[in-house]
Amino acid sequence: MNVMDDDNKPSSSEIQRRLADIEAVTAAMNRSLGKAMREHKLMGRSVVGYRDGKVMHIPPEEILDYDENGELIEPKPDQDS
């Protein structure tokens, strides 16, 4: 089975097969979002989001931490508690 066409791009049927895997597509989208959030935070740029029918601006210091692969870095529990 040839999953690539002559231009070395995935064939239409291969694209459909890949998109049918919702979990993989969602994971890829989340990694891309994490990479974009990381880049904005590192560059000192805010991001814009949408919640409860309102546009929100999130300053870089409030953006959660993501690693270079776009995975969320879980905050460590406060040691003062």
Phi and psi restraints in degrees (range 20) as a CNS / XPLOR table:
assign (resid 1 and name C) (resid 2 and name N)
       (resid 2 and name CA) (resid 2 and name C) 1.0 -94.3 20.0 2
assign (resid 2 and name N) (resid 2 and name CA)
       (resid 2 and name C) (resid 3 and name N) 1.0 114.8 20.0 2
assign (resid 2 and name C) (resid 3 and name N)
       (resid 3 and name CA) (resid 3 and name C) 1.0 -95.2 20.0 2
assign (resid 3 and name N) (resid 3 and name CA)
       (resid 3 and name C) (resid 4 and name N) 1.0 -2.4 20.0 2
assign (resid 3 and name C) (resid 4 and name N)
       (resid 4 and name CA) (resid 4 and name C) 1.0 -116.6 20.0 2
assign (resid 4 and name N) (resid 4 and name CA)
       (resid 4 and name C) (resid 5 and name N) 1.0 145.9 20.0 2
assign (resid 4 and name C) (resid 5 and name N)
       (resid 5 and name CA) (resid 5 and name C) 1.0 -92.1 20.0 2
assign (resid 5 and name N) (resid 5 and name CA)
       (resid 5 and name C) (resid 6 and name N) 1.0 -171.8 20.0 2
assign (resid 5 and name C) (resid 6 and name N)
       (resid 6 and name CA) (resid 6 and name C) 1.0 -64.5 20.0 2
assign (resid 6 and name N) (resid 6 and name CA)
       (resid 6 and name C) (resid 7 and name N) 1.0 -24.9 20.0 2
assign (resid 6 and name C) (resid 7 and name N)
       (resid 7 and name CA) (resid 7 and name C) 1.0 -89.5 20.0 2
assign (resid 7 and name N) (resid 7 and name CA)
       (resid 7 and name C) (resid 8 and name N) 1.0 12.6 20.0 2
assign (resid 7 and name C) (resid 8 and name N)
       (resid 8 and name CA) (resid 8 and name C) 1.0 62.9 20.0 2
assign (resid 8 and name N) (resid 8 and name CA)
       (resid 8 and name C) (resid 9 and name N) 1.0 33.2 20.0 2
assign (resid 8 and name C) (resid 9 and name N)
       (resid 9 and name CA) (resid 9 and name C) 1.0 -112.5 20.0 2
assign (resid 9 and name N) (resid 9 and name CA)
       (resid 9 and name C) (resid 10 and name N) 1.0 152.4 20.0 2
assign (resid 9 and name C) (resid 10 and name N)
       (resid 10 and name CA) (resid 10 and name C) 1.0 -59.7 20.0 2
assign (resid 10 and name N) (resid 10 and name CA)
       (resid 10 and name C) (resid 11 and name N) 1.0 142.3 20.0 2
assign (resid 10 and name C) (resid 11 and name N)
       (resid 11 and name CA) (resid 11 and name C) 1.0 -71.1 20.0 2
assign (resid 11 and name N) (resid 11 and name CA)
       (resid 11 and name C) (resid 12 and name N) 1.0 165.3 20.0 2
assign (resid 11 and name C) (resid 12 and name N)
       (resid 12 and name CA) (resid 12 and name C) 1.0 -58.0 20.0 2
assign (resid 12 and name N) (resid 12 and name CA)
       (resid 12 and name C) (resid 13 and name N) 1.0 -42.7 20.0 2
assign (resid 12 and name C) (resid 13 and name N)
       (resid 13 and name CA) (resid 13 and name C) 1.0 -67.8 20.0 2
assign (resid 13 and name N) (resid 13 and name CA)
       (resid 13 and name C) (resid 14 and name N) 1.0 -34.1 20.0 2
assign (resid 13 and name C) (resid 14 and name N)
       (resid 14 and name CA) (resid 14 and name C) 1.0 -68.2 20.0 2
assign (resid 14 and name N) (resid 14 and name CA)
       (resid 14 and name C) (resid 15 and name N) 1.0 -40.0 20.0 2
assign (resid 14 and name C) (resid 15 and name N)
       (resid 15 and name CA) (resid 15 and name C) 1.0 -62.4 20.0 2
assign (resid 15 and name N) (resid 15 and name CA)
       (resid 15 and name C) (resid 16 and name N) 1.0 -45.0 20.0 2
assign (resid 15 and name C) (resid 16 and name N)
       (resid 16 and name CA) (resid 16 and name C) 1.0 -61.0 20.0 2
assign (resid 16 and name N) (resid 16 and name CA)
       (resid 16 and name C) (resid 17 and name N) 1.0 -40.7 20.0 2
assign (resid 16 and name C) (resid 17 and name N)
       (resid 17 and name CA) (resid 17 and name C) 1.0 -63.1 20.0 2
assign (resid 17 and name N) (resid 17 and name CA)
       (resid 17 and name C) (resid 18 and name N) 1.0 -44.3 20.0 2
assign (resid 17 and name C) (resid 18 and name N)
       (resid 18 and name CA) (resid 18 and name C) 1.0 -65.8 20.0 2
assign (resid 18 and name N) (resid 18 and name CA)
       (resid 18 and name C) (resid 19 and name N) 1.0 -41.0 20.0 2
assign (resid 18 and name C) (resid 19 and name N)
       (resid 19 and name CA) (resid 19 and name C) 1.0 -70.8 20.0 2
assign (resid 19 and name N) (resid 19 and name CA)
       (resid 19 and name C) (resid 20 and name N) 1.0 -21.1 20.0 2
assign (resid 19 and name C) (resid 20 and name N)
       (resid 20 and name CA) (resid 20 and name C) 1.0 -69.8 20.0 2
assign (resid 20 and name N) (resid 20 and name CA)
       (resid 20 and name C) (resid 21 and name N) 1.0 -20.7 20.0 2
assign (resid 20 and name C) (resid 21 and name N)
       (resid 21 and name CA) (resid 21 and name C) 1.0 -85.6 20.0 2
assign (resid 21 and name N) (resid 21 and name CA)
       (resid 21 and name C) (resid 22 and name N) 1.0 84.2 20.0 2
assign (resid 21 and name C) (resid 22 and name N)
       (resid 22 and name CA) (resid 22 and name C) 1.0 -57.8 20.0 2
assign (resid 22 and name N) (resid 22 and name CA)
       (resid 22 and name C) (resid 23 and name N) 1.0 -40.3 20.0 2
assign (resid 22 and name C) (resid 23 and name N)
       (resid 23 and name CA) (resid 23 and name C) 1.0 -62.4 20.0 2
assign (resid 23 and name N) (resid 23 and name CA)
       (resid 23 and name C) (resid 24 and name N) 1.0 -42.5 20.0 2
assign (resid 23 and name C) (resid 24 and name N)
       (resid 24 and name CA) (resid 24 and name C) 1.0 -67.7 20.0 2
assign (resid 24 and name N) (resid 24 and name CA)
       (resid 24 and name C) (resid 25 and name N) 1.0 -40.1 20.0 2
assign (resid 24 and name C) (resid 25 and name N)
       (resid 25 and name CA) (resid 25 and name C) 1.0 -64.3 20.0 2
assign (resid 25 and name N) (resid 25 and name CA)
       (resid 25 and name C) (resid 26 and name N) 1.0 -45.2 20.0 2
assign (resid 25 and name C) (resid 26 and name N)
       (resid 26 and name CA) (resid 26 and name C) 1.0 -62.6 20.0 2
assign (resid 26 and name N) (resid 26 and name CA)
       (resid 26 and name C) (resid 27 and name N) 1.0 -42.2 20.0 2
assign (resid 26 and name C) (resid 27 and name N)
       (resid 27 and name CA) (resid 27 and name C) 1.0 -62.9 20.0 2
assign (resid 27 and name N) (resid 27 and name CA)
       (resid 27 and name C) (resid 28 and name N) 1.0 -42.2 20.0 2
assign (resid 27 and name C) (resid 28 and name N)
       (resid 28 and name CA) (resid 28 and name C) 1.0 -64.5 20.0 2
assign (resid 28 and name N) (resid 28 and name CA)
       (resid 28 and name C) (resid 29 and name N) 1.0 -41.2 20.0 2
assign (resid 28 and name C) (resid 29 and name N)
       (resid 29 and name CA) (resid 29 and name C) 1.0 -64.7 20.0 2
assign (resid 29 and name N) (resid 29 and name CA)
       (resid 29 and name C) (resid 30 and name N) 1.0 -41.0 20.0 2
assign (resid 29 and name C) (resid 30 and name N)
       (resid 30 and name CA) (resid 30 and name C) 1.0 -65.2 20.0 2
assign (resid 30 and name N) (resid 30 and name CA)
       (resid 30 and name C) (resid 31 and name N) 1.0 -38.5 20.0 2
assign (resid 30 and name C) (resid 31 and name N)
       (resid 31 and name CA) (resid 31 and name C) 1.0 -64.5 20.0 2
assign (resid 31 and name N) (resid 31 and name CA)
       (resid 31 and name C) (resid 32 and name N) 1.0 -41.6 20.0 2
assign (resid 31 and name C) (resid 32 and name N)
       (resid 32 and name CA) (resid 32 and name C) 1.0 -63.1 20.0 2
assign (resid 32 and name N) (resid 32 and name CA)
       (resid 32 and name C) (resid 33 and name N) 1.0 -42.3 20.0 2
assign (resid 32 and name C) (resid 33 and name N)
       (resid 33 and name CA) (resid 33 and name C) 1.0 -62.2 20.0 2
assign (resid 33 and name N) (resid 33 and name CA)
       (resid 33 and name C) (resid 34 and name N) 1.0 -44.6 20.0 2
assign (resid 33 and name C) (resid 34 and name N)
       (resid 34 and name CA) (resid 34 and name C) 1.0 -61.1 20.0 2
assign (resid 34 and name N) (resid 34 and name CA)
       (resid 34 and name C) (resid 35 and name N) 1.0 -40.0 20.0 2
assign (resid 34 and name C) (resid 35 and name N)
       (resid 35 and name CA) (resid 35 and name C) 1.0 -65.2 20.0 2
assign (resid 35 and name N) (resid 35 and name CA)
       (resid 35 and name C) (resid 36 and name N) 1.0 -40.5 20.0 2
assign (resid 35 and name C) (resid 36 and name N)
       (resid 36 and name CA) (resid 36 and name C) 1.0 -66.8 20.0 2
assign (resid 36 and name N) (resid 36 and name CA)
       (resid 36 and name C) (resid 37 and name N) 1.0 -41.2 20.0 2
assign (resid 36 and name C) (resid 37 and name N)
       (resid 37 and name CA) (resid 37 and name C) 1.0 -63.7 20.0 2
assign (resid 37 and name N) (resid 37 and name CA)
       (resid 37 and name C) (resid 38 and name N) 1.0 -43.0 20.0 2
assign (resid 37 and name C) (resid 38 and name N)
       (resid 38 and name CA) (resid 38 and name C) 1.0 -60.6 20.0 2
assign (resid 38 and name N) (resid 38 and name CA)
       (resid 38 and name C) (resid 39 and name N) 1.0 -45.7 20.0 2
assign (resid 38 and name C) (resid 39 and name N)
       (resid 39 and name CA) (resid 39 and name C) 1.0 -61.6 20.0 2
assign (resid 39 and name N) (resid 39 and name CA)
       (resid 39 and name C) (resid 40 and name N) 1.0 -44.7 20.0 2
assign (resid 39 and name C) (resid 40 and name N)
       (resid 40 and name CA) (resid 40 and name C) 1.0 -61.7 20.0 2
assign (resid 40 and name N) (resid 40 and name CA)
       (resid 40 and name C) (resid 41 and name N) 1.0 -43.8 20.0 2
assign (resid 40 and name C) (resid 41 and name N)
       (resid 41 and name CA) (resid 41 and name C) 1.0 -63.3 20.0 2
assign (resid 41 and name N) (resid 41 and name CA)
       (resid 41 and name C) (resid 42 and name N) 1.0 -45.9 20.0 2
assign (resid 41 and name C) (resid 42 and name N)
       (resid 42 and name CA) (resid 42 and name C) 1.0 -64.0 20.0 2
assign (resid 42 and name N) (resid 42 and name CA)
       (resid 42 and name C) (resid 43 and name N) 1.0 -32.3 20.0 2
assign (resid 42 and name C) (resid 43 and name N)
       (resid 43 and name CA) (resid 43 and name C) 1.0 -87.5 20.0 2
assign (resid 43 and name N) (resid 43 and name CA)
       (resid 43 and name C) (resid 44 and name N) 1.0 -2.8 20.0 2
assign (resid 43 and name C) (resid 44 and name N)
       (resid 44 and name CA) (resid 44 and name C) 1.0 75.2 20.0 2
assign (resid 44 and name N) (resid 44 and name CA)
       (resid 44 and name C) (resid 45 and name N) 1.0 26.6 20.0 2
assign (resid 44 and name C) (resid 45 and name N)
       (resid 45 and name CA) (resid 45 and name C) 1.0 -105.7 20.0 2
assign (resid 45 and name N) (resid 45 and name CA)
       (resid 45 and name C) (resid 46 and name N) 1.0 141.6 20.0 2
assign (resid 45 and name C) (resid 46 and name N)
       (resid 46 and name CA) (resid 46 and name C) 1.0 -77.8 20.0 2
assign (resid 46 and name N) (resid 46 and name CA)
       (resid 46 and name C) (resid 47 and name N) 1.0 166.8 20.0 2
assign (resid 46 and name C) (resid 47 and name N)
       (resid 47 and name CA) (resid 47 and name C) 1.0 -122.4 20.0 2
assign (resid 47 and name N) (resid 47 and name CA)
       (resid 47 and name C) (resid 48 and name N) 1.0 158.0 20.0 2
assign (resid 47 and name C) (resid 48 and name N)
       (resid 48 and name CA) (resid 48 and name C) 1.0 -113.1 20.0 2
assign (resid 48 and name N) (resid 48 and name CA)
       (resid 48 and name C) (resid 49 and name N) 1.0 134.4 20.0 2
assign (resid 48 and name C) (resid 49 and name N)
       (resid 49 and name CA) (resid 49 and name C) 1.0 -132.1 20.0 2
assign (resid 49 and name N) (resid 49 and name CA)
       (resid 49 and name C) (resid 50 and name N) 1.0 -179.4 20.0 2
assign (resid 49 and name C) (resid 50 and name N)
       (resid 50 and name CA) (resid 50 and name C) 1.0 -138.0 20.0 2
assign (resid 50 and name N) (resid 50 and name CA)
       (resid 50 and name C) (resid 51 and name N) 1.0 122.6 20.0 2
assign (resid 50 and name C) (resid 51 and name N)
       (resid 51 and name CA) (resid 51 and name C) 1.0 -146.9 20.0 2
assign (resid 51 and name N) (resid 51 and name CA)
       (resid 51 and name C) (resid 52 and name N) 1.0 137.0 20.0 2
assign (resid 51 and name C) (resid 52 and name N)
       (resid 52 and name CA) (resid 52 and name C) 1.0 51.7 20.0 2
assign (resid 52 and name N) (resid 52 and name CA)
       (resid 52 and name C) (resid 53 and name N) 1.0 39.5 20.0 2
assign (resid 52 and name C) (resid 53 and name N)
       (resid 53 and name CA) (resid 53 and name C) 1.0 76.4 20.0 2
assign (resid 53 and name N) (resid 53 and name CA)
       (resid 53 and name C) (resid 54 and name N) 1.0 10.9 20.0 2
assign (resid 53 and name C) (resid 54 and name N)
       (resid 54 and name CA) (resid 54 and name C) 1.0 -126.7 20.0 2
assign (resid 54 and name N) (resid 54 and name CA)
       (resid 54 and name C) (resid 55 and name N) 1.0 144.1 20.0 2
assign (resid 54 and name C) (resid 55 and name N)
       (resid 55 and name CA) (resid 55 and name C) 1.0 -79.7 20.0 2
assign (resid 55 and name N) (resid 55 and name CA)
       (resid 55 and name C) (resid 56 and name N) 1.0 134.5 20.0 2
assign (resid 55 and name C) (resid 56 and name N)
       (resid 56 and name CA) (resid 56 and name C) 1.0 -123.7 20.0 2
assign (resid 56 and name N) (resid 56 and name CA)
       (resid 56 and name C) (resid 57 and name N) 1.0 139.9 20.0 2
assign (resid 56 and name C) (resid 57 and name N)
       (resid 57 and name CA) (resid 57 and name C) 1.0 -103.8 20.0 2
assign (resid 57 and name N) (resid 57 and name CA)
       (resid 57 and name C) (resid 58 and name N) 1.0 125.0 20.0 2
assign (resid 57 and name C) (resid 58 and name N)
       (resid 58 and name CA) (resid 58 and name C) 1.0 -109.0 20.0 2
assign (resid 58 and name N) (resid 58 and name CA)
       (resid 58 and name C) (resid 59 and name N) 1.0 114.7 20.0 2
assign (resid 58 and name C) (resid 59 and name N)
       (resid 59 and name CA) (resid 59 and name C) 1.0 -68.4 20.0 2
assign (resid 59 and name N) (resid 59 and name CA)
       (resid 59 and name C) (resid 60 and name N) 1.0 155.6 20.0 2
assign (resid 59 and name C) (resid 60 and name N)
       (resid 60 and name CA) (resid 60 and name C) 1.0 -56.7 20.0 2
assign (resid 60 and name N) (resid 60 and name CA)
       (resid 60 and name C) (resid 61 and name N) 1.0 -33.2 20.0 2
assign (resid 60 and name C) (resid 61 and name N)
       (resid 61 and name CA) (resid 61 and name C) 1.0 -70.6 20.0 2
assign (resid 61 and name N) (resid 61 and name CA)
       (resid 61 and name C) (resid 62 and name N) 1.0 -13.9 20.0 2
assign (resid 61 and name C) (resid 62 and name N)
       (resid 62 and name CA) (resid 62 and name C) 1.0 -101.6 20.0 2
assign (resid 62 and name N) (resid 62 and name CA)
       (resid 62 and name C) (resid 63 and name N) 1.0 -3.1 20.0 2
assign (resid 62 and name C) (resid 63 and name N)
       (resid 63 and name CA) (resid 63 and name C) 1.0 -74.3 20.0 2
assign (resid 63 and name N) (resid 63 and name CA)
       (resid 63 and name C) (resid 64 and name N) 1.0 133.7 20.0 2
assign (resid 63 and name C) (resid 64 and name N)
       (resid 64 and name CA) (resid 64 and name C) 1.0 -63.2 20.0 2
assign (resid 64 and name N) (resid 64 and name CA)
       (resid 64 and name C) (resid 65 and name N) 1.0 161.3 20.0 2
assign (resid 64 and name C) (resid 65 and name N)
       (resid 65 and name CA) (resid 65 and name C) 1.0 -87.8 20.0 2
assign (resid 65 and name N) (resid 65 and name CA)
       (resid 65 and name C) (resid 66 and name N) 1.0 134.0 20.0 2
assign (resid 65 and name C) (resid 66 and name N)
       (resid 66 and name CA) (resid 66 and name C) 1.0 -127.6 20.0 2
assign (resid 66 and name N) (resid 66 and name CA)
       (resid 66 and name C) (resid 67 and name N) 1.0 148.4 20.0 2
assign (resid 66 and name C) (resid 67 and name N)
       (resid 67 and name CA) (resid 67 and name C) 1.0 -83.5 20.0 2
assign (resid 67 and name N) (resid 67 and name CA)
       (resid 67 and name C) (resid 68 and name N) 1.0 -179.7 20.0 2
assign (resid 67 and name C) (resid 68 and name N)
       (resid 68 and name CA) (resid 68 and name C) 1.0 -66.2 20.0 2
assign (resid 68 and name N) (resid 68 and name CA)
       (resid 68 and name C) (resid 69 and name N) 1.0 -14.7 20.0 2
assign (resid 68 and name C) (resid 69 and name N)
       (resid 69 and name CA) (resid 69 and name C) 1.0 -95.2 20.0 2
assign (resid 69 and name N) (resid 69 and name CA)
       (resid 69 and name C) (resid 70 and name N) 1.0 1.8 20.0 2
assign (resid 69 and name C) (resid 70 and name N)
       (resid 70 and name CA) (resid 70 and name C) 1.0 85.8 20.0 2
assign (resid 70 and name N) (resid 70 and name CA)
       (resid 70 and name C) (resid 71 and name N) 1.0 11.1 20.0 2
assign (resid 70 and name C) (resid 71 and name N)
       (resid 71 and name CA) (resid 71 and name C) 1.0 -88.8 20.0 2
assign (resid 71 and name N) (resid 71 and name CA)
       (resid 71 and name C) (resid 72 and name N) 1.0 136.2 20.0 2
assign (resid 71 and name C) (resid 72 and name N)
       (resid 72 and name CA) (resid 72 and name C) 1.0 -63.7 20.0 2
assign (resid 72 and name N) (resid 72 and name CA)
       (resid 72 and name C) (resid 73 and name N) 1.0 132.9 20.0 2
assign (resid 72 and name C) (resid 73 and name N)
       (resid 73 and name CA) (resid 73 and name C) 1.0 -93.8 20.0 2
assign (resid 73 and name N) (resid 73 and name CA)
       (resid 73 and name C) (resid 74 and name N) 1.0 114.4 20.0 2
assign (resid 73 and name C) (resid 74 and name N)
       (resid 74 and name CA) (resid 74 and name C) 1.0 -67.2 20.0 2
assign (resid 74 and name N) (resid 74 and name CA)
       (resid 74 and name C) (resid 75 and name N) 1.0 131.9 20.0 2
assign (resid 74 and name C) (resid 75 and name N)
       (resid 75 and name CA) (resid 75 and name C) 1.0 -65.7 20.0 2
assign (resid 75 and name N) (resid 75 and name CA)
       (resid 75 and name C) (resid 76 and name N) 1.0 144.9 20.0 2
assign (resid 75 and name C) (resid 76 and name N)
       (resid 76 and name CA) (resid 76 and name C) 1.0 -77.4 20.0 2
assign (resid 76 and name N) (resid 76 and name CA)
       (resid 76 and name C) (resid 77 and name N) 1.0 142.9 20.0 2
assign (resid 76 and name C) (resid 77 and name N)
       (resid 77 and name CA) (resid 77 and name C) 1.0 -63.8 20.0 2
assign (resid 77 and name N) (resid 77 and name CA)
       (resid 77 and name C) (resid 78 and name N) 1.0 145.8 20.0 2
assign (resid 77 and name C) (resid 78 and name N)
       (resid 78 and name CA) (resid 78 and name C) 1.0 -60.9 20.0 2
assign (resid 78 and name N) (resid 78 and name CA)
       (resid 78 and name C) (resid 79 and name N) 1.0 135.3 20.0 2
assign (resid 78 and name C) (resid 79 and name N)
       (resid 79 and name CA) (resid 79 and name C) 1.0 -88.0 20.0 2
assign (resid 79 and name N) (resid 79 and name CA)
       (resid 79 and name C) (resid 80 and name N) 1.0 -8.4 20.0 2
assign (resid 79 and name C) (resid 80 and name N)
       (resid 80 and name CA) (resid 80 and name C) 1.0 -79.5 20.0 2
assign (resid 80 and name N) (resid 80 and name CA)
       (resid 80 and name C) (resid 81 and name N) 1.0 -15.5 20.0 2
